[in-house]
Each structure stands twice: as structure tokens, then as C-alpha cells.
Amino acid sequence: MRAPRTIAILAMPGVQLLDVSGPLDVFAEANVQAGVAAYRLLVVGSRKGAIRSSSGVRLMPDAVIGDDGIGPVHTLLVAGSPHAENAASDIGVNAWLRRLAPKTRRFGSVCSGAFVLARAGLLDGRRVTTHWAVAQQLAQDFPSVTVDADAIHVRDGRLRTAAGVTAGLDLALALVEEDLGREIAMKVAAQLVMFFKRPGGQMQFSRKGEAAPTGRSALQEVQRWVAANPAMDHSITRLSARMGLSERHFARLFKQEVGVAPAAWVEDVRVAAARRLLEAGDAAPKQVASLCGFADADTLRRAFQRRIGITPAEYRKRNAHSAISPE
């Protein structure tokens, strides 16, 4: 028998409840499946008193940062919260994290908790992930951090980071596998009715490809035209002619004001259109390809896997609308 590994989850005011409860349930179930108290679980608050979550439910922390009773921490995780990317830096939390993290076996974050670690300077030079909706902002705000916007969870040395919300369960399960082995982790996954290894990345959930048109009004008109007519020929030649510009000038202007090359933007729009058709669940892949401007079903499949990380068939199976009408 070895002493239980202490798992401490830092929960800030406004925390996303599942960022805390999800990983805790995985570790608690691991204790059951292992038949021993493999983990000691702690919720740590940034100040005394109950923590009001984003859903309104209140958590009573087991400890507060700086408490002597926390003891040695094996794994430290920082839970995320809605709008954490815009929250003010907390000097006390930053100092506590900088003191504690180097003493742990591993540390990390769930969802937007990555911003808290980044503000404490603990992500500099590291590869991480976070929720797809704020991944770009994390990369912009902290240029020394390499952000993988598609990963469900990332391991970089002692650092572990998870994507949005339910990905905290995936991360916790991976940590259980590290500590207790594959068999225990698989039993935990079976008991919690979750994937042992979730297929695909988080971009299958992203709606980033459906952003509003940007740039000067003439460019926005072109973007609206493409979005409304994805099956048409949207080559550089056609798009530049629509704006009355040379191909070279149009390509340079588009990249400068929209942020991506025209061809990449067109593919994003076509994949977004394909997603909507697949979610409707009626059209065959060949029809979807034709309606969205892809040469054939194979071209659609390759583009879909590039952008979303799974095949169109798998995407439809998971996301097609139910045939049952609402009452």
C-alpha cells in the first residue's frame, strides 16, 4: 500500500462546474475500481467561503490557497470558467501556483484554466490545448505558448492540459492510466460510459468555420457570395474578377484582411456547408460533395478529415438530427 496521491483542483469564482466534478468523478471511480484509496481529492478555492459556479451551484472548497492542510500535491489542475480569457490576473493565485507547481509530480488545466496558468508564467515555451473557442486568443495573448487547437488533451513533460469542459474527463482518465494502468482505466471508462480514447479532435465540435465576413465591404460581399453558393467555381480567377482586381492583388488583399488564403477560406466554408447537410442527415456523401463544391465524395472526405479530424460518415453518425419530431 502506498499513500494516496493528492489531486488538487483549483476552482476560481465563476468556475465551470463540470471542469471540477468531471475529473473528480473519474478519480473517485478509479478508487472504486482499484479497490484502494489511490487518490485523495481536494477542491481548492482562491479565497474563503463557497465558490459560486457559472451555473449558480455553490461549491464548498476543502482548502484555500496557502492553507497548510493541503499537504504535498501529486497532481494540480486548474479548472476553467466562462470568460476566463478576459478575467483579471490574480496576484495571490499567480504566486501560489508558481510556488506549488514546481513541487508537484504534474500540473495542468482544464478548458480555459490554461489562461490562469499562462498568467502565472507556467506555460512559457510549452505546448498546450484549451477550448477551441478561445485557443486563438490564448496563442495571441501568450506568444511564447504553442497552442494545439484540435487536441483533446496534451502532455508536455509534467504539464497536462485539456480542451473544453468534458475533455477534463478524458484528461483525468489518461492520468489514471498513467498511475494505475490500462486495465483500471478501461474499467473506469466502462463504468462512466465514456470513450476510453475519444475518436477525433475537438475541431469536430468547433463552429469557427462559420464566422461572419470580415475585411472591407467589397471583400465581405465576395465572402457572402461564396457562403451562399458553395457549389460554384470559386477559384482565384473567378473571385478576383468579381472584385475587378488582378489575381495577385486579390490574393494578397484577401490574406491581409481576412487572415487566410482565399483557397483555405473557401474550403472552410464548403466544409461548414457540408457539416450542415450531414447534420440534416438526408443527403448521401456524393450529393453532399456536389452541393458543397467538392469534386467528389473522396475529395470531401479528405477535406473533412483535414478540417474536422473525422470522416463525413462518422460525423453524420454522431450529429445527424433525430427523425423524431418534437411534441
C-alpha positions in Angstrom: 0.0 0.0 0.0 1.3 3.4 -0.9 -0.1 6.7 0.3 -2.9 8.2 -1.8 -1.9 10.6 -4.5 -3.4 14.0 -3.7 -5.3 15.5 -6.6 -5.9 19.2 -6.0 -8.3 21.2 -8.4 -8.2 24.9 -8.1 -11.6 26.4 -8.6 -12.0 30.2 -9.1 -15.2 32.2 -8.7 -17.5 31.5 -11.7 -15.9 28.1 -12.4 -17.4 25.7 -14.9 -18.8 23.0 -12.6 -18.0 20.1 -14.9 -14.4 21.2 -15.1 -14.2 20.3 -11.4 -16.8 17.5 -11.0 -15.9 15.6 -14.2 -12.3 14.9 -13.3 -13.1 14.3 -9.6 -15.7 11.6 -10.6 -13.1 9.9 -12.8 -10.5 9.8 -9.9 -13.2 8.7 -7.4 -14.3 5.8 -9.7 -10.6 4.8 -10.1 -10.5 4.4 -6.3 -13.5 2.1 -6.6 -12.1 0.1 -9.4 -8.7 -0.2 -7.9 -10.1 -1.3 -4.6 -7.9 1.0 -2.7 -7.8 4.8 -1.9 -5.4 5.5 -4.8 -6.4 9.2 -4.8 -7.1 11.9 -2.2 -9.3 14.5 -3.8 -9.3 18.2 -2.9 -11.1 21.3 -4.2 -9.0 24.4 -3.5 -10.6 27.8 -3.5 -8.8 31.1 -4.1 -10.5 32.6 -1.1 -12.5 31.5 1.9 -16.2 30.7 1.5 -18.3 28.9 -1.0 -17.4 29.1 -4.7 -20.3 30.1 -6.9 -20.1 28.3 -10.2 -21.2 29.6 -13.6 -24.4 27.5 -13.3 -25.2 29.0 -9.9 -24.4 25.9 -7.9 -22.1 26.6 -5.0 -19.0 24.5 -4.1 -17.5 24.4 -0.6 -13.8 24.0 -1.1 -11.8 21.6 1.0 -9.0 24.2 1.4 -7.9 27.7 0.3 -4.7 28.6 -1.4 -1.9 28.9 1.2 -3.5 26.5 3.7 -1.0 24.2 5.5 -3.5 21.4 5.4 -3.3 20.9 1.7 0.0 18.9 2.1 2.1 17.5 -0.7 0.2 17.6 -4.0 0.8 14.9 -6.6 -1.4 16.5 -9.4 -2.5 20.1 -9.5 -5.3 21.0 -12.0 -6.8 24.5 -12.7 -10.4 24.4 -13.7 -11.7 26.8 -16.3 -14.7 29.2 -16.3 -16.7 31.1 -18.9 -14.9 34.3 -19.9 -11.7 33.3 -18.0 -9.8 34.5 -21.0 -10.8 38.1 -20.1 -10.5 37.8 -16.3 -8.1 40.0 -14.4 -4.9 38.4 -13.2 -5.0 37.4 -9.5 -1.6 38.2 -7.9 -2.2 35.8 -5.0 -3.2 32.9 -7.2 -0.3 33.5 -9.5 2.2 33.5 -6.6 0.6 30.3 -5.1 0.7 28.5 -8.5 4.4 29.5 -9.0 5.3 28.1 -5.6 3.3 24.9 -5.8 3.5 23.8 -9.4 7.3 23.0 -9.3 6.8 20.8 -6.3 4.1 18.6 -7.9 4.6 15.4 -9.9 2.4 17.0 -12.7 0.2 20.1 -13.1 -2.2 21.4 -15.7 -5.5 22.8 -16.6 -9.0 22.0 -17.9 -10.5 24.2 -20.6 -9.9 27.9 -20.1 -8.0 27.2 -16.9 -5.0 27.4 -19.2 -5.2 31.2 -19.1 -4.7 31.1 -15.3 -1.5 29.0 -15.7 -0.4 31.3 -18.5 -0.8 34.4 -16.4 1.3 32.8 -13.8 4.1 32.3 -16.4 3.8 28.5 -16.2 3.1 27.9 -19.9 6.0 29.7 -21.4 7.7 27.6 -24.1 5.2 24.8 -23.6 2.7 23.0 -26.0 -0.9 23.1 -24.6 -4.5 23.0 -25.6 -7.6 24.7 -24.4 -11.2 25.2 -25.6 -11.4 25.7 -29.4 -13.4 28.9 -28.9 -10.5 30.6 -27.0 -7.5 28.8 -28.5 -6.7 31.6 -30.8 -6.8 34.2 -28.1 -4.5 32.2 -25.8 -2.0 32.0 -28.7 -2.3 35.7 -29.3 -2.1 36.8 -25.7 0.8 34.5 -24.9 3.0 34.2 -28.0 5.6 32.0 -26.2 2.9 29.3 -25.8 2.3 26.8 -28.6 -1.5 26.1 -28.7 -2.9 22.9 -30.3 -6.5 24.0 -31.0 -7.6 20.5 -32.1 -6.2 18.2 -29.3 -8.5 16.8 -26.7 -5.6 16.8 -24.2 -1.9 17.4 -24.4 1.1 16.1 -22.5 4.2 18.2 -22.4 6.6 16.9 -19.7 5.0 17.4 -16.3 2.3 19.7 -17.9 -1.1 18.3 -18.8 -3.8 20.4 -20.5 -7.3 19.5 -21.6 -9.7 21.1 -24.1 -13.2 22.3 -23.3 -15.2 21.0 -20.4 -15.9 17.3 -20.9 -12.3 16.9 -22.2 -11.4 17.1 -18.5 -12.8 13.6 -18.1 -10.6 12.4 -21.0 -7.5 14.0 -19.3 -8.4 12.5 -15.9 -8.8 9.1 -17.5 -5.4 9.4 -19.1 -3.9 10.3 -15.8 -5.5 7.2 -14.2 -4.0 5.1 -16.9 -0.5 6.6 -16.2 -0.9 5.9 -12.5 -2.9 2.7 -12.2 -2.6 1.1 -15.6 -4.7 0.5 -18.7 -7.0 -2.2 -17.1 -8.2 0.1 -14.3 -8.6 3.0 -16.7 -10.7 0.9 -19.0 -12.9 -0.2 -16.2 -13.4 3.4 -15.1 -14.4 4.3 -18.7 -16.9 1.5 -18.9 -18.4 2.4 -15.6 -18.8 6.1 -16.5 -20.0 5.2 -20.1 -17.3 7.2 -21.8 -14.8 6.7 -24.5 -11.5 5.2 -23.4 -9.9 7.1 -26.2 -12.2 9.6 -27.8 -12.1 9.5 -31.6 -11.1 12.6 -33.4 -10.1 16.0 -32.1 -12.1 18.9 -30.7 -12.4 20.7 -34.1 -15.3 18.3 -34.8 -17.2 20.5 -32.3 -15.9 23.9 -33.5 -18.1 26.3 -35.4 -15.2 28.6 -36.3 -15.7 27.9 -40.0 -19.0 29.9 -39.8 -17.5 33.2 -38.8 -19.0 36.4 -40.1 -17.4 38.0 -43.2 -14.5 40.3 -42.4 -12.5 43.0 -44.2 -13.6 45.8 -46.4 -17.1 45.8 -47.8 -16.1 44.5 -51.3 -14.3 41.5 -49.7 -17.3 40.9 -47.4 -19.6 40.8 -50.5 -17.3 38.2 -52.0 -17.4 36.1 -48.8 -21.2 36.3 -48.6 -21.4 35.2 -52.3 -19.1 32.2 -51.6 -21.1 31.2 -48.4 -24.4 31.4 -50.3 -23.2 29.5 -53.3 -20.6 26.9 -52.1 -21.0 24.7 -55.1 -19.9 27.3 -57.7 -16.4 27.8 -59.1 -14.6 29.9 -56.5 -11.1 29.9 -58.0 -8.8 32.8 -57.6 -9.6 33.8 -61.2 -13.3 34.0 -60.6 -13.1 35.7 -57.2 -10.6 38.3 -58.3 -12.7 39.1 -61.4 -15.7 39.6 -59.2 -13.8 42.3 -57.4 -12.2 43.7 -60.5 -8.7 43.0 -59.3 -5.7 41.1 -60.6 -5.4 37.6 -59.1 -2.1 38.6 -57.3 -3.6 41.7 -55.8 -6.8 40.0 -54.7 -4.9 37.1 -53.1 -2.6 39.5 -51.2 -5.6 41.7 -50.1 -7.7 38.7 -49.0 -4.9 37.2 -46.9 -4.1 40.6 -45.4 -7.7 41.4 -44.3 -9.3 38.0 -43.8 -6.2 36.3 -42.3 -6.1 33.2 -44.5 -5.6 32.5 -48.2 -8.7 32.5 -50.4 -8.5 28.8 -51.2 -8.3 27.9 -47.5 -11.2 30.1 -46.7 -13.3 28.6 -49.5 -12.6 25.1 -48.2 -13.6 26.1 -44.7 -16.9 27.5 -46.0 -17.5 24.3 -48.0 -16.8 22.1 -45.1 -19.1 24.2 -42.9 -21.9 23.8 -45.5 -21.2 20.0 -45.7 -21.5 19.8 -41.9 -25.0 21.3 -42.0 -26.1 18.9 -44.7 -24.6 15.9 -42.8 -26.4 17.1 -39.6 -29.7 17.2 -41.5 -29.0 13.5 -42.3 -30.7 13.2 -45.7 -28.2 13.6 -48.5 -25.7 10.9 -49.4 -22.0 11.8 -49.3 -21.8 12.1 -53.1 -24.7 14.6 -53.0 -23.2 16.5 -50.1 -19.9 16.8 -52.1 -21.7 18.1 -55.2 -23.9 20.5 -53.3 -20.9 22.0 -51.4 -18.5 22.3 -54.3 -16.2 19.3 -53.9 -15.2 17.3 -57.0 -16.4 14.0 -55.5 -17.0 12.2 -52.2 -13.4 11.3 -51.8 -12.3 15.0 -52.1 -15.0 15.9 -49.4 -13.7 13.1 -47.1 -10.1 14.4 -47.4 -11.1 18.0 -46.7 -13.3 16.9 -43.9 -10.6 14.9 -42.2 -8.2 17.8 -42.6 -10.5 20.4 -41.0 -12.6 18.3 -38.6 -10.4 15.3 -37.9 -13.0 12.6 -38.7 -14.8 11.3 -41.8 -18.1 12.7 -43.0 -19.7 9.3 -42.4 -18.6 9.3 -38.7 -19.6 13.0 -38.3 -23.1 12.2 -39.6 -23.5 9.2 -37.3 -22.7 11.4 -34.3 -24.5 14.6 -35.2 -27.4 13.8 -37.6 -30.8 15.2 -36.4 -33.2 12.7 -34.9 -36.1 11.7 -37.2 -38.4 12.0 -34.2 -40.4 15.3 -34.3 -40.7 17.3 -31.1 -44.0 17.1 -29.4 
